[in-house]
Amino acid sequence: MKNMQAFFGILLLLLSFNSSAQTQWDIEGTILNEYDLVTGVSIPWEILWGPDDMIWCTTRPGDVLRINPETGSYNTILELNVFGGNGAEPGLLGMVLHPDWDNTQKVYLVYCHGSSWSNAEERLSVFDWNGTSLVNEEVLLTVDAGGIHNGSRLLILPDNTLLMTTGDIGDGGDSSQDLDHLNGKTLRLNLDGSIPADNPFGPNSYVYSWGHRNSQGLCLGPGGIIYSSEHGQSNWDEFNIIEAGRNYGWPEVEGPCNGNEQWFCDEYNVKEPLRAWAPCIAVNGIEYYNHQAIPAWNNCVLLSVLGGLGGQYERLSILHLSEDGQEVVSEDQYFSEFNQRIRDIAVNPNTGAIYLAFNGPQYPGYGPNIIKEFRPDDYDSVDDICEGHIDVKLYPVPAKDNLNIDVSDELIGGSYIVVDYHGKTVIEGSVNNSTHRLDVNNLARGSYYILLQNKDTKITRTFTLN
């Protein structure tokens, strides 16, 4: 791993533009500008760049958000009644949008449903997008759900089939080696929920790969390679290539084949990971990056790291691949300074910017939960508030006695709250005009965010008091 100070050149520079504070990061000569896009969302789990140039986000308590990446304003487009969404791991999880969006505006979601663990199930459902909300749910598949190890990421392949990862729901791997059980697997479906005729275990089996513990990362790499990240038990988190019909070993094998595991690997043709980490670092969402905006990350998989139960490993790992994508050549690490669990990653295909969903400093994901943007400097610009453009400007930042708030017309008539990083509302009021001065002299010094809302539109901005 490269020396963080010498090679990453992390610059904690506070630059002023339009009276906002900004932090910059130097990625081997490429400057990334850091922005807090959305603050205070409860456990953002999946973030992805949509074909409508919006960021789509699931939250574990059951909300689906549609976020404007230019301003951070967002709308809640679905509120699901999920089971366990405020607990440790269950709730609303993976999401993917139909690949032919212009003609078929459908969204696929995975979430836990039930009233008790005796009847809990994990649903793969598809919804219609009507331009403002997700409607007309159709349940395509149900599998057993549990208090832990539910998976579940979704990925649509170039042949228009859908992959879904499922965890072993904490059964110790009993389901993972049972081909008649859908847990502990990577499943493959047609987009209408039917089973593809060419699935590796026949036209009556959803199973695409087996022997998994809890895979929570999926992405496509060069040549259509399917990559997956998977949580180990205490040692050997894994980064895998998923191949049709292959066994990945759990619970008989964890990490690379060695010692007493070798017989099982030979007998069941176990596919070994490209990379494994011991002790476990809690690997999560992954994205393949290949954009000219950040040359140092070309042909790399970006891996979000939660840091495990005890923390200390939180980071974004950059896995440099061989030209054919079949090997991990090296790993670089970034953003550990935040001491925040990183759940997922999205990439802006237009600018090469990346978005990280932070889940707070400790398990299972308590606040502050922030979605940050890291925007390449060459693609950066700051526009003034203009008509029809929902935005907020705070100044001066850092603030001392007073905080000025300028808002666009669309927010007038709404309300605002100021929240500290413990989740406590410390000030609230109405937005009656485009400019407002807030007395913050009596607040404790530290970090806050302001949430403004008018009708269904919300927008947040962070600030500090010195």
C-alpha positions in Angstrom: 0.0 0.0 0.0 1.3 3.4 -0.9 2.2 5.8 1.8 -0.8 7.9 2.5 0.9 11.2 2.9 3.5 11.0 0.3 1.6 9.4 -2.6 -2.0 10.3 -2.0 -1.1 13.9 -1.2 -4.3 14.4 0.7 -4.9 18.1 0.9 -7.1 19.4 3.6 -7.4 22.8 1.9 -10.3 25.1 2.7 -11.0 27.0 -0.5 -13.7 29.7 -0.7 -16.1 29.9 -3.6 -19.6 31.4 -3.3 -18.7 31.5 0.5 -18.7 27.6 0.8 -16.0 25.5 2.3 -14.5 22.8 0.2 -12.0 20.0 0.7 -9.7 18.7 -2.0 -8.0 15.4 -2.4 -5.0 14.7 -4.7 -5.3 11.3 -6.5 -1.9 10.9 -8.1 -2.2 14.3 -9.7 -5.9 14.4 -10.2 -7.7 16.8 -7.9 -11.1 15.7 -6.5 -13.3 18.3 -4.8 -15.4 16.9 -1.9 -19.0 17.8 -1.4 -21.7 16.7 1.1 -24.5 15.8 -1.4 -27.1 14.6 1.1 -26.8 14.5 4.9 -29.0 12.8 7.5 -30.5 10.1 5.4 -31.0 7.0 7.5 -28.6 4.2 6.4 -28.2 4.7 2.6 -27.6 1.2 1.3 -27.6 1.2 -2.5 -26.7 4.2 -4.6 -26.6 4.0 -8.4 -26.4 6.4 -11.3 -29.7 6.2 -13.2 -30.3 6.5 -17.0 -32.1 9.7 -16.1 -28.9 11.3 -14.8 -30.2 11.1 -11.3 -28.8 9.2 -8.3 -31.2 6.5 -7.0 -30.8 5.4 -3.4 -32.3 2.8 -1.1 -32.3 3.2 2.6 -32.5 0.3 5.0 -35.6 1.6 6.8 -37.5 1.3 3.5 -37.3 4.6 1.5 -36.2 4.9 -2.1 -34.8 8.4 -2.9 -34.2 10.1 -6.2 -31.4 12.7 -5.8 -30.4 15.5 -8.1 -26.6 15.2 -8.3 -26.2 18.9 -9.2 -27.9 20.3 -6.1 -28.5 17.4 -3.7 -32.2 18.0 -3.7 -34.2 14.8 -3.4 -37.6 13.3 -3.3 -38.8 10.1 -1.6 -40.4 8.1 -4.4 -41.3 5.0 -2.4 -41.9 4.2 1.3 -41.9 0.4 1.9 -43.1 -1.3 5.0 -40.0 -3.4 5.5 -39.2 -5.8 8.3 -36.2 -5.1 10.5 -35.2 -1.9 8.7 -34.2 -0.2 12.0 -32.3 -3.2 13.2 -28.8 -4.4 12.4 -28.9 -5.8 8.9 -32.4 -6.5 7.4 -34.6 -4.0 5.6 -34.5 -2.5 2.1 -31.4 -3.6 0.3 -30.4 -3.9 -3.4 -31.8 -2.0 -6.4 -31.3 -2.0 -10.2 -33.1 -0.2 -13.0 -34.3 -1.8 -16.2 -31.6 -1.5 -18.9 -34.0 -0.4 -21.6 -35.2 2.6 -19.6 -36.5 4.6 -22.5 -39.1 2.0 -23.3 -39.5 0.1 -20.0 -39.3 2.2 -16.8 -39.1 -0.5 -14.2 -37.1 -0.7 -10.9 -36.1 -3.9 -9.2 -35.8 -3.9 -5.4 -35.0 -6.5 -2.7 -36.4 -6.0 0.8 -37.3 -8.0 3.9 -41.0 -8.5 4.7 -42.9 -10.1 7.6 -44.2 -9.6 11.1 -41.8 -11.9 12.9 -38.7 -14.0 12.1 -40.9 -17.1 11.9 -42.5 -15.8 8.8 -40.0 -13.3 7.4 -39.1 -13.4 3.7 -36.9 -11.6 1.4 -38.7 -10.3 -1.7 -37.4 -9.5 -5.1 -40.0 -7.1 -6.5 -40.3 -5.0 -9.6 -42.1 -1.6 -9.6 -43.2 0.8 -12.4 -41.9 4.3 -12.4 -44.7 6.8 -13.3 -42.5 9.9 -13.3 -43.0 10.7 -9.6 -43.4 7.5 -7.7 -42.7 3.7 -7.8 -46.0 1.9 -8.2 -47.6 -1.4 -9.1 -45.4 -3.8 -7.2 -45.0 -7.3 -8.6 -43.2 -9.9 -6.4 -41.0 -12.0 -8.6 -39.3 -14.2 -6.0 -39.2 -14.8 -2.3 -36.5 -16.4 -0.3 -36.0 -16.9 3.5 -35.0 -13.8 5.4 -33.0 -13.6 8.7 -31.7 -11.2 11.3 -28.3 -11.3 9.6 -26.8 -12.3 6.2 -29.6 -11.4 3.8 -27.3 -10.2 0.9 -28.5 -8.7 -1.4 -27.1 -6.9 -4.5 -28.7 -7.0 -7.9 -27.0 -6.8 -11.3 -28.3 -7.0 -14.8 -26.1 -8.8 -17.2 -25.5 -7.9 -20.9 -27.9 -10.8 -21.9 -30.7 -9.0 -20.0 -30.8 -11.5 -17.1 -30.8 -10.5 -13.5 -28.4 -11.7 -10.8 -29.4 -11.5 -7.1 -27.1 -12.4 -4.2 -28.6 -14.1 -1.1 -26.9 -14.7 2.2 -27.1 -17.8 4.4 -29.3 -15.9 7.0 -26.9 -17.0 9.7 -27.5 -20.7 9.4 -23.8 -21.4 9.5 -23.8 -22.3 5.8 -26.2 -25.2 5.9 -28.2 -23.6 3.0 -25.2 -22.6 1.1 -24.2 -26.1 0.1 -27.8 -27.2 -0.6 -28.8 -26.7 -4.2 -32.5 -27.0 -3.4 -32.2 -24.0 -1.0 -32.0 -20.4 -2.4 -30.0 -18.9 0.4 -26.2 -18.6 0.2 -26.3 -18.3 -3.5 -26.1 -16.1 -6.6 -29.4 -16.5 -8.4 -30.1 -15.7 -12.0 -33.5 -14.8 -13.4 -35.1 -13.4 -16.5 -36.4 -9.8 -16.1 -39.9 -11.1 -15.9 -38.9 -13.4 -13.0 -38.8 -16.7 -14.9 -35.8 -19.0 -14.8 -33.4 -18.8 -17.8 -33.4 -22.0 -19.8 -29.6 -22.1 -19.8 -29.1 -21.8 -16.0 -26.2 -24.1 -15.0 -28.4 -26.4 -12.9 -31.2 -26.6 -15.4 -34.4 -24.7 -16.3 -36.0 -25.4 -12.9 -33.2 -23.9 -10.8 -32.6 -20.2 -10.1 -29.1 -21.1 -8.8 -26.2 -19.6 -10.8 -23.4 -20.1 -8.2 -23.4 -21.6 -4.7 -21.4 -21.9 -1.5 -21.7 -18.2 -0.5 -21.9 -16.7 3.0 -23.1 -13.2 2.5 -22.3 -11.4 -0.8 -23.0 -7.7 -0.8 -21.2 -6.4 -3.9 -21.7 -7.1 -7.6 -20.4 -5.4 -10.7 -19.4 -6.0 -14.3 -15.8 -5.7 -15.4 -13.9 -5.9 -18.7 -15.4 -8.4 -21.1 -18.4 -9.0 -19.0 -16.6 -10.5 -16.0 -18.8 -10.6 -13.0 -17.1 -9.5 -9.8 -18.5 -10.0 -6.3 -17.5 -9.0 -2.7 -18.3 -11.4 0.1 -18.3 -11.2 3.9 -16.2 -13.8 5.7 -16.9 -15.0 9.2 -13.9 -13.7 11.1 -11.1 -14.1 8.6 -11.0 -14.0 4.8 -13.4 -11.5 3.3 -13.4 -12.3 -0.4 -13.3 -10.6 -3.8 -14.5 -13.1 -6.4 -15.1 -13.7 -10.1 -18.5 -15.3 -10.3 -18.8 -18.2 -12.8 -21.8 -20.2 -13.8 -22.2 -23.4 -11.7 -19.2 -22.8 -9.5 -19.0 -23.6 -5.8 -17.4 -20.9 -3.6 -16.9 -23.2 -0.6 -18.7 -21.8 2.4 -18.9 -23.1 5.1 -16.2 -25.8 4.3 -13.9 -23.2 2.8 -13.3 -19.6 3.8 -10.9 -17.6 1.7 -8.2 -19.4 -0.3 -8.1 -23.2 -0.3 -5.5 -24.4 2.1 -4.8 -27.2 4.7 -7.8 -29.3 5.6 -10.0 -27.4 3.1 -8.1 -28.7 0.0 -10.0 -31.9 -0.3 -13.3 -30.1 -0.5 -11.9 -27.6 -3.1 -10.8 -30.5 -5.3 -14.0 -32.5 -4.8 -16.4 -29.6 -5.5 -14.3 -27.5 -8.0 -14.3 -24.5 -5.6 -13.5 -21.2 -7.2 -10.9 -19.3 -5.1 -11.0 -15.6 -4.6 -8.9 -13.1 -6.5 -8.1 -11.4 -3.2 -8.9 -12.1 0.4 -8.4 -10.1 3.6 -7.7 -11.4 7.1 -9.0 -10.4 9.6 -12.3 -9.4 7.9 -12.6 -5.8 6.9 -16.3 -6.0 5.9 -16.3 -5.6 2.2 -19.4 -4.2 0.5 -20.6 -2.4 -2.6 -18.3 -2.4 -5.7 -18.1 -0.5 -9.0 -15.8 -0.9 -12.0 -14.1 2.4 -12.9 -12.8 3.2 -16.3 -13.1 7.0 -16.9 -10.5 9.5 -18.2 -11.3 11.9 -15.3 -9.3 9.8 -12.8 -6.6 8.1 -14.8 -5.0 6.4 -11.7 -8.2 4.4 -11.2 -8.7 3.2 -14.8 -9.3 -0.5 -15.0 -9.9 -0.8 -11.3 -12.7 -2.0 -9.1 -13.7 0.4 -6.4 -14.5 -1.5 -3.2 -16.4 0.0 -0.3 -15.2 -1.2 3.2 -17.4 -1.0 6.3 -14.5 -1.8 8.7 -16.1 -4.7 10.6 -17.8 -4.6 14.0 -14.8 -3.0 15.6 -14.1 -0.5 12.9 -10.5 0.6 12.1 -10.5 -0.7 8.5 -13.1 1.7 7.0 -11.9 2.9 3.6 -12.4 2.9 -0.2 -10.1 0.3 -1.6 -8.9 0.6 -5.2 -8.3 -2.9 -6.7 -6.0 -2.5 -9.7 -6.7 -5.3 -12.2 -4.6 -7.0 -14.8 -5.4 -6.1 -18.4 -7.7 -9.1 -18.8 -9.4 -8.5 -15.5 -8.5 -12.0 -14.1 -6.1 -10.9 -11.4 -5.8 -8.2 -8.7 -2.4 -6.6 -9.2 -2.4 -4.3 -6.2 -4.6 -2.4 -3.8 -4.6 1.3 -2.8 -6.6 2.7 0.1 -8.3 6.1 0.4 -10.6 8.0 2.7 -9.9 6.1 5.9 -9.5 9.5 7.6 -13.3 9.9 7.8 -13.6 6.9 10.2 -16.9 6.2 8.6 -18.4 2.9 7.3 -18.5 3.1 3.5 -21.5 1.1 2.2 -21.7 1.7 -1.5 -20.3 3.6 -4.5 -21.8 5.1 -7.6 -20.0 6.6 -10.6 -21.1 9.5 -12.7 -20.5 8.4 -16.3 -20.5 12.0 -17.6 -17.9 13.5 -15.3 -16.2 10.5 -13.7 -17.1 11.8 -10.2 -17.7 9.2 -7.6 -20.3 9.1 -4.8 -19.9 7.3 -1.5 -22.6 6.3 0.9 -21.3 6.7 4.4 -23.1 4.8 7.2 -21.7 6.4 10.2 -18.8 5.5 12.5 -20.1 2.3 14.0 -22.1 -0.9 13.3 -24.8 -1.3 12.2 -24.9 2.2 10.6 -25.8 5.0 13.0 -25.4 8.6 11.9 -24.2 10.9 10.7 -25.1 9.2 7.4 -23.8 11.2 4.5 -23.6 10.7 0.7 -20.5 12.5 -0.5 -19.4 13.5 -4.0 -15.8 13.5 -5.0 -15.8 15.5 -8.2 -12.7 15.8 -10.6 -11.6 19.4 -10.7 -11.5 19.5 -14.5 -15.3 18.8 -14.5 -16.1 21.1 -11.6 -18.1 24.3 -11.7 -20.3 26.3 -9.3 -23.4 28.1 -10.5 -25.3 30.8 -8.8 -28.9 30.2 -7.7 -31.1 30.6 -10.8 -34.8 30.4 -11.5 -36.0 26.8 -11.6 -32.9 25.4 -10.0 -33.5 24.2 -6.5 -30.5 25.2 -4.4 -29.2 26.5 -1.0 -26.2 28.6 -0.2 -24.8 29.0 3.4 -22.3 31.6 4.4 -20.0 32.2 6.1 -18.8 28.6 6.5 -17.4 28.0 9.1 -19.9 30.2 10.9 -19.5 32.0 14.3 -22.5 34.1 15.4 -24.8 34.2 12.4 -25.4 31.9 9.4 -26.8 33.4 6.2 -29.1 31.2 4.1 -30.0 31.9 0.5 -32.6 29.7 -1.1 -34.2 29.4 -4.5 -37.8 30.3 -5.0 -38.9 26.7 -5.0 -38.1 26.4 -1.3 -40.0 29.5 -0.2 -43.1 28.5 1.8 -41.4 25.5 3.2 -39.7 24.7 6.5 -36.2 24.0 7.8 -34.5 22.3 10.8 -31.0 22.5 12.0 -29.7 19.1 13.2 -26.5 18.3 15.1 -24.4 15.2 14.4 -26.1 13.3 17.3 -29.4 13.6 15.4 -30.9 16.3 17.7 -32.9 19.1 16.1 -31.6 22.4 17.6 -33.4 25.0 15.5 -36.5 24.9 13.3 -38.5 27.5 11.4 -40.2 28.5 8.2 -38.7 29.6 4.9 -40.6 32.8 4.2 -38.2 34.6 1.8 -35.1 34.0 -0.3 -32.6 35.2 2.3 -32.6 34.4 6.0 -30.1 35.1 8.8 -29.9 32.5 11.5 -28.6 33.3 15.0 -26.3 30.3 15.9 -24.3 32.0 18.7 -25.9 29.9 21.4 -25.1 26.6 19.7 -22.2 24.4 20.7 -19.2 24.6 18.4 -19.1 21.6 16.0 -20.8 20.2 12.9 -24.4 20.5 11.9 -26.6 20.2 8.8 -29.7 22.1 7.8 -32.6 20.2 6.1 -35.0 22.4 4.1 -38.3 21.0 2.8 -41.1 22.3 0.6 -43.8 19.8 -0.3 -42.1 16.6 -1.5 -38.7 18.2 -2.1 -35.9 18.1 0.4 -32.3 19.4 0.4 -29.5 19.4 2.9 -26.4 21.4 3.5 -23.7 20.9 6.1 -21.8 23.6 8.1 -19.5 24.0 11.1 -19.5 26.5 13.9 -16.1 27.8 15.1 
